[in-house]
Amino acid sequence: MLARWVLAVCACALAVEVSAAERGFYFGVIGGRADYEFNRTPPVVSELPGPVVPPTSGFLSRLRDLLPGLFDPPRSVVVIPAPEVADGHETAWGALVGYRITDYVAAELAYVDLGELEATSEVLLDESASARQRVTLATRGPTFSLLGILPLTEAWDLYVRAGAYFLDSKNDLFIEGPNIMGGGSTTYGADGLVWGAGTQLAFGKHWTARLDFQRYEDAGRRVDPGRFDVDLFS
C-alpha cells in the first residue's frame, strides 16, 4: 500500500563558519540515509503487446480484404500491474549555502537528493514466456528556509526552521522479455511546506557540526506511485 512516504536521512553537515554566532555566509554538505514508507497500492501499470484476432466474417472481414492496412499491426494491449515500490532505505546527500543575518536569524538554500527506490517483478505472459519489470522512484530538488536561532553559548545554538521545497520525483519503468524490451520515464513536480528544528556546535575556527530535522509535508501528492511525506534527519 502507498499513501505515505517517510524519508529519514541521518547525516552530518559540516558548515564553514567563523563561529556559531558570527554573521555572514556559510556552506555545508549533507550525507545519510533515506527511509521510505508507503501505504497505498501504486496505480502504475505496464502495457505489453498482445495478438489481435482479425474478423473472419461480416462487414469487417470484407473491409479487411479491401483495406488490409486497417488491421496492421495485428496487436492489442495487455495491461498488467507494475512492481510495487515497497518500504526501504537509500543513501541521501545534499549541499547548502546559508547566510546568518543576525545572531537570531539565518536564511538557507539547499539541494537534496533523497535517494532512489527500486522494485522488480516477474510477469507471466503465457504458459511458456514471462517478462521482467523494474520500476525506480527518485526524488530530488532545492529547498529554501529561514532559521530562528537561540544562542545558548558562543559556540552552541538551537534553532527552528520554516520554508518551502521544490522537489521532482522521477518514475522509471523498464520491461524486458521475449521479443519485448522498453520502458518509459515520468517526472512529477511538487512544492510545499518544509519545517524543522536542530542544534549546531562550532569547533575550531571554521567548522560547525549540526544535527537537523526537517519535515517535507505531502511531498508526493502528485506522484503516481503514491503520496508521501518526508522526514529528513541530517
Order of alpha helices (4+ residues) and beta strands (2+ residues): beta-beta-beta-alpha-beta-beta-beta-beta-beta-beta-beta-beta
